[in-house]
């Protein structure tokens, strides 16, 4: 059920391939690296939604904020939702390789999204598998389970490996 693709997740969403993009955030309202930084720079309303939460609040884990891309970019071909998923409390500093990904929080977010959406086409980056140091096998298994639930509503889930300039 889980689809795999290579390319630029945000560009793919702008082109109409996804109704929602889910990316991971820490609880400190930074969005300062990885795809979170790209989201912050390209879609300031996603960062503003993050900043409406309390920075450093551990209660954000397992929750998400969201905004709509049309609020920021008039050149998109398709309006889509950007979901800031609070999947880690803290973040790795330069040179660190600790696993700071919160698996239970991510699973809860996926359960909430499955419950609150129907017939959505979701796009995910390699969430938690890069800068957060998460276990790829565990994370992909959670996304695969989510994809099965979403497919029953007529939706789909695609895991996108970042490849700048890729042809999809």
C-alpha atoms as one frame of an Amber mdcrd trajectory, in Angstrom:
protein
   0.000   0.000   0.000   2.877   2.408   0.741   4.190   4.045  -2.402   7.813
   5.102  -2.848   9.113   7.960  -4.977  12.189  10.093  -5.460  12.152  13.841
  -5.893  11.382  17.080  -4.122   8.381  16.477  -1.841   7.306  20.124  -1.750
   7.580  20.509  -5.524   5.585  17.313  -5.984   2.870  18.716  -3.698   2.813
  22.009  -5.627   2.315  20.008  -8.814  -0.759  18.307  -7.338   0.551  14.913
  -6.303  -0.444  15.294  -2.616  -3.276  16.783  -0.605  -1.117  16.870   2.527
   2.599  16.887   3.310   3.616  15.634   6.757   7.034  16.629   8.091   8.603
  16.240  11.518   9.239  19.061  13.973  10.849  19.348  17.362   9.039  21.110
  20.201  11.139  24.306  20.160   9.578  26.246  17.245  12.804  26.377  15.251
  12.226  24.588  11.931  15.891  25.335  11.320  17.216  22.346   9.367  16.255
  19.554   7.011  12.912  19.669   5.277  11.485  21.705   8.171  13.774  24.538
   7.125  12.591  24.250   3.526   8.992  24.353   4.732   9.741  27.391   6.904
  11.372  29.241   4.002   8.835  28.306   1.322   5.685  28.361   3.454   5.978
  30.896   6.274   2.419  30.152   7.415   3.577  26.667   8.478   6.233  28.247
  10.669   3.685  30.741  12.006   1.412  27.827  12.956   4.356  26.260  14.809
   5.108  29.550  16.585   1.540  29.754  17.885   2.434  26.821  20.137   4.538
  27.085  23.291   8.222  26.585  22.497   9.775  23.758  24.487   6.424  22.326
  25.614   6.788  18.541  25.753   3.003  18.223  25.534   3.283  19.007  21.822
   4.601  15.476  21.219   1.982  13.343  19.507   0.185  16.396  18.141   0.418
  18.506  15.021  -0.342  21.926  13.642  -1.230  22.647  10.043  -1.716  25.304
   7.433  -2.613  25.439   3.761  -0.005  26.126   1.105  -2.212  28.506  -0.852
  -1.730  31.020   1.952   1.890  31.500   0.879   2.418  30.638  -2.760   0.286
  31.855  -5.653   2.344  29.819  -8.154   1.177  26.412  -6.963  -1.009  24.338
  -9.249  -2.692  22.569  -6.340  -3.572  23.701  -2.814  -2.291  21.335  -0.162
  -2.040  21.072   3.584   1.290  21.246   5.410   1.299  19.270   8.645   3.905
  20.075  11.307   4.105  16.769  13.178   5.735  16.977  16.627   7.818  13.818
  16.403  10.751  14.748  18.593  11.238  16.829  21.685  14.768  18.007  21.058
  17.213  17.785  18.177  20.731  16.589  17.500  23.426  19.206  17.624  26.197
  19.309  15.056  28.064  16.013  14.976  25.621  14.142  17.242  23.976  10.946
  15.970  21.517  10.167  18.781  18.064   8.763  18.087  15.794  11.597  19.286
  12.742  10.448  17.301   9.659   9.750  19.437   8.083   6.617  17.938   5.027
   6.583  20.198   4.345  10.234  19.395   4.622   9.571  15.668   2.283   6.590
  15.925  -0.265   8.756  17.774  -0.028  11.463  15.101  -0.627   8.877  12.384
  -3.649   7.521  14.268  -5.080  11.036  14.562  -4.491  11.755  10.879  -6.127
   8.464   9.876  -9.124   9.321  12.043  -9.423  12.949  10.874  -8.955  12.525
   7.128 -10.589  10.626   4.335  -9.510  10.157   0.740  -6.299  12.180   1.248
  -3.107  11.703  -0.733  -0.299  12.052   1.830   3.344  12.734   1.053   6.061
  12.081   3.640   9.778  12.820   3.540  12.068  10.272   5.148  10.617  11.610
   8.402  12.797  11.041  11.461  15.336   8.965   9.519  17.866  11.725   8.948
  18.677  14.480  11.412  16.560  12.905  14.188  18.597   9.686  13.934  15.516
   7.447  13.893  15.393   3.752  13.039  14.325   3.482   9.392  12.827   0.011
   9.799  10.603   1.056  12.719   9.503   4.303  11.089   8.715   2.759   7.706
   6.669   0.044   9.463   4.573   2.763  11.142   4.073   4.553   7.822   3.137
   1.272   6.103   0.468   0.624   8.746  -0.834   4.178   8.227  -0.869   3.629
   4.448  -3.069   0.549   4.865  -5.580   2.527   6.930  -5.561   5.464   4.510
  -6.018   3.249   1.455  -9.274   1.948   2.962 -10.638   5.523   2.797  -9.627
   5.922  -0.848  -6.433   7.803  -0.048  -2.765   7.035  -0.527   0.591   7.483
   1.199   3.879   8.102  -0.570   7.314   8.114   1.047   9.538  10.480  -0.919
  13.308  10.201  -0.938  14.736  13.649  -1.594  16.464  13.922  -4.946  16.813
  17.499  -6.143  16.034  17.895  -9.827  14.665  14.341 -10.158  12.170  13.483
 -12.799   9.217  11.764 -11.217
